[in-house]
Amino acid sequence: INPLTGLRFVAAATVAIGHAAPSLRDDWLGHLVAQVASIGMTLFFVLSGFVLWFTYAGRMLAFPGATLRDFAVARFARLYPMYALLVVVITGYLVIRRNQDPTALVFVLTMTQSWFPVLKGTMLAAAISSLEHLWSISVELFFYLLFPLVCFSLGRIERISTLAWLSLLNLAVFAIAIAWCFTD
């Protein structure tokens, strides 16, 4: 969708600036600017969800089998080949050269490292150095797996008020889950 290209640029720029800032300035300002990356990642996820809905939702309801297959093949081809190559090369180096624990490799290779919070006292998404940034691909896969359920459950809703109530319910469940995760 061409009009969204400008927003994609903004999202990419904020991620690039956010990731580069601590390397350029290792002080409070660099770390403050680094927080801009989360804005870009959030924008990418929202844009992706919109484009996926626009592209697949109607077809998913009309032709579920063929559309699910097309969706799965397209998502796999988009994510996994380059991801797997990067993971194998970097983890191979780290495990062989630095004697790093390869246990987390199973989660990283299956793109599930963000689904499980801790492994042996270390945040799983950061268990293999140099691959921490791949947490977003793990989250993306999770949303891809949820997407067909969203299409089938929300695709036939026609009243805006129903969607609004479901959105509020979703926010409440999310707030409760966040509160539960961050309390001792």
N, C-alpha and C positions, 0 to 999 in steps of 0.2 A: 504494500500500500504506500504509494509514493509520498503522500503528505506526512507520513510518520518517519520518513528518512531523517528529517531535521531533528526530531526527538531522539532517534537512535544515535545521531551524532552527539547530541548533548549528553546522553547516557554514557556513551563510550568515552567522551572527553572527561566527564566527572570521575569515571573509574580510573582512567589513565592518570589524571592529576592526583587523585586520592592515593593511588599506589606509589606514585613517584615522589610525593611530598616528603615522606620520612627519609628517603634516600638523599634528597636535596638539602633538607634542613632537619637536623636531629634535635629539635627544640620544641617548645610548646606550640609554636605556630605550624611547624611541619606536621605535628600530630593532630592539630586541630583541622588542618586542610585535608589530612588523610581521611577524616570522617565523611568527606564529600563522596567517597567511593560508594558508601552505602546508599546514598541517594541514587546514584547511577545504576546500581544493581537492582534496587527496588523498581526503578523506571523500566529497566530491561524486562523484569519479570511481569510487570503490568502490561507492557507492550506485547510481549510474547503471548500472554493469556488472551489479549484482545485479538491479535492476529490469528491465533489458533481457533478461537471461537468463530471469528468471521469466516475462516477457511473451512473448518470441519464440522461445526455444530449441526447445520442443516443436513449435510450429507450423512452425518453419523446417525441421525434419527431416521432418515429415509432408507439408507443402505448400510446398516450397522456392520455386517460382516466384512464387506469389501473396504469400507472406510476405516474400520479398526486396523485391518491389515495394512492399508496404505499409510495410515498414521504411524503405526509401529515401525514399519520399514523406513519411512522418512526420518523419524526421530532417531532411530538406531544409526542410520547412515550419516546423520548430521553430527552425532555426538561421539560414538564409540571408537571408530578406527583411529583417529588422531589421539584421542584420550588414552587409549590402550597403549599406543606406541610411546607416548610421553611417559606414562606410568612405568612401563617395563624398562625403558632406558634409564630413567632417573632412579627408580628403586633398585634396579640391578647394580648401578654404580654405588648407591648408598649402602646396600646390604653387603656387597662384596668388599668395598673399600673401607667402610666405617663400622663394620660389624653391627649395623642397626638391626633391631628386632623386626623380622619380616611379617609378624602376625597381622599387623594392620594392612598389609598388602592385599589380603583377601577382600577386605572391606573397600579399599580404594579401587581395586580392579573391578569390583561389582558395582561401583559408584554408590555405595551405601554408607560411606564414612560419616556423612552428616546425619544419618538416621539414628545412630547410636552415640550417646554423648561421651562415654569414657571407656578407655581400654587401658588397664594396668595403671590407673591414676593419671593418664594423659588424655586430654581431649582428643578423641579419635580423628577428627578432621585435621588435627595438627600433629598426628603421631609420626608421620613420615616427613622429615624436613624437606623443604623445596617443593612439596606438593600441597601445602596448606591452601593455596589459592583455588584448588579444585573442589572445594566445598560447594561452590555455586553450581557446578555440574551435577553433583549429588542431589542438591535441592531441586534442580531443574528436572532430573529424572523422576523424582518423587511427584512433582506436579504433573509430569507427562503421564504417569501411571494413574493419577487421580482424574485427569481430564475427561476420559470417556464416562466416568461415573457422573461428573458434573454435567456433561452433555445429556445423558439419559435422564438425570433427575431434574435438571432445570430447563431443558430444552423445550418442554411442552408448556411451561408456565407462561401465561399470557398477561396476567395482571401485574402491573408495576408494584402495587401494594404488597403482593405476596413475595416478590423478590426483595422488597425493602425489609419486610419482617424477617425473611431468611437471612439477609445480610446482617441485621442487628443480632440475630441469634448466633450467627457465625462469629461476630465480633465478641459477644459475651463468652462463648466457648473458648475462643482464642485468649481472651483476657484471663479466664480462669486457668487455662493451661500454662500461661506464662507465670502467673502468680504461684501456681503449684511447683513449677520447675525452679523458681528462685527463692523458695522458702525452705528452711532447714527442717 
